[in-house]
Amino acid sequence: MKIACVFASNMAATYKLATMILPQLEEDRHGATVAGMVFFDDDLYCLHHGDPVGERLARIARERNILLMICDQCAVRRGLVEGTFEQCGRGEVRAKGTVEDVHAGCFPQLYEALAGNPPDLVVTL
């Protein structure tokens, strides 16, 4: 089964990703193939350059072709992108200060990015 994870609740990345999902991925025992991960609100801070969880996740994402995406509007509010609110949702906002290969966007960009590797199931945490 192929999944996409949406990190949308308070501390989902800090707790669920960092202490459960990421160790399972690193030990190759997660039980599902992960096509992508999308981060909202403060959960996107784990993808800040130098964050230990983000750096580990970026390595796994490169190895397994996992999409890492941050909500462009959430990232504008937190200074983790180059762009403005007016550019959000158009694919014009670019991640900055994040771990390698993080994309910024909204649902249209997410759908496009996952089109070539669509998940069977979306898990919201």
WOLIN-V347324 format. One record per pair of residues at least 24 apart in sequence whose ideal C-beta (glycine too) atoms are under 10 Angstrom apart, sorted by the first residue. I is the first residue (numbers start at 1). GAP is how many residues later the second one is. Records with the same first field share a line. If there is no record, write none. Layout:
# WOLIN-V347324
I = GAP + GAP
This chain:
# WOLIN-V347324
1 = 30 + 31 + 32 + 118 + 119 + 120
2 = 30 + 31 + 32 + 33 + 34 + 112 + 115 + 116 + 117 + 118 + 119
3 = 27 + 28 + 29 + 30 + 31 + 32 + 33 + 34 + 116 + 117 + 118 + 119 + 120
4 = 30 + 31 + 32 + 33 + 34 + 62 + 63 + 65 + 106 + 110 + 113 + 114 + 115 + 116 + 117 + 118 + 119 + 120
5 = 27 + 29 + 30 + 31 + 32 + 33 + 34 + 61 + 114 + 116 + 117 + 118 + 119 + 120
6 = 30 + 31 + 32 + 33 + 34 + 37 + 63 + 65 + 104 + 116 + 117 + 118 + 119
7 = 30 + 31 + 32 + 33 + 34 + 35 + 36 + 37 + 39 + 40 + 63 + 64 + 116 + 117 + 118
8 = 30 + 31 + 32 + 33 + 35 + 63 + 66 + 116 + 117
9 = 31 + 32 + 34 + 115 + 116
10 = 31 + 32 + 33
11 = 31 + 32 + 114
12 = 27 + 28 + 29 + 30 + 31 + 34 + 112 + 113
13 = 24 + 26 + 27 + 28 + 29 + 30 + 31 + 32 + 33 + 34 + 38 + 40 + 41 + 44 + 112
14 = 28 + 29 + 31 + 32 + 39
15 = 110
16 = 27 + 107 + 109
17 = 26 + 29 + 36 + 37 + 39 + 40 + 108
18 = 28 + 33 + 34 + 35 + 36 + 38 + 39
19 = 34
20 = 105
21 = 36 + 39 + 102 + 104
22 = 24 + 31 + 32 + 34 + 35 + 38
23 = 33
25 = 31 + 32 + 34 + 35 + 36 + 38 + 39 + 41
26 = 30 + 31 + 33 + 34 + 37
28 = 32 + 36
30 = 30
32 = 87 + 88 + 89 + 91
33 = 31 + 32 + 33 + 84 + 86 + 87
34 = 26 + 27 + 30 + 31 + 32 + 33 + 85 + 89
35 = 29 + 30 + 31 + 32 + 78 + 79 + 81 + 82 + 83 + 84 + 85 + 86 + 87
36 = 25 + 29 + 30 + 31 + 32 + 33 + 67 + 74 + 77 + 78 + 81 + 82 + 83 + 86
37 = 24 + 29 + 30 + 31 + 32 + 33 + 65 + 86 + 88
38 = 29 + 30 + 31 + 32 + 33 + 65 + 67 + 68 + 69 + 71 + 72 + 75 + 76 + 84 + 86
39 = 29 + 30 + 31 + 32 + 35 + 36 + 41 + 59 + 63
40 = 29 + 30 + 31 + 33 + 34 + 35 + 84
41 = 30 + 33 + 36 + 37
42 = 32 + 35 + 36
43 = 27 + 28 + 31 + 82
44 = 24 + 25 + 26 + 27 + 30 + 31 + 33 + 34 + 36 + 37 + 51 + 54 + 58 + 60
45 = 25 + 29 + 30 + 33 + 35 + 53
46 = 24 + 52 + 53
47 = 28 + 33 + 48 + 50 + 51 + 52 + 53 + 54 + 55
48 = 30 + 31 + 32 + 49 + 50 + 51 + 54
49 = 31 + 46 + 47 + 48 + 49 + 50 + 51 + 53
50 = 47 + 48 + 49
51 = 47 + 48
53 = 46
54 = 44 + 45 + 46 + 48
55 = 44 + 45
56 = 43
57 = 42 + 45
58 = 40 + 41 + 42 + 43 + 44
59 = 40 + 41
61 = 38 + 39 + 40 + 41
62 = 37 + 38 + 39
65 = 51 + 52
66 = 35 + 51
67 = 34 + 35 + 36 + 43 + 46 + 47 + 49 + 50 + 52
68 = 27 + 30 + 31 + 32 + 33 + 34 + 35 + 45
69 = 26 + 33 + 34 + 35 + 36 + 37 + 40 + 41 + 44 + 45
70 = 25 + 28 + 32 + 33 + 34 + 35
71 = 33 + 34 + 35 + 36 + 39
72 = 31 + 32 + 33 + 34 + 37
73 = 31 + 32 + 33
74 = 30 + 32
75 = 27 + 29 + 30
76 = 28
80 = 24
81 = 24
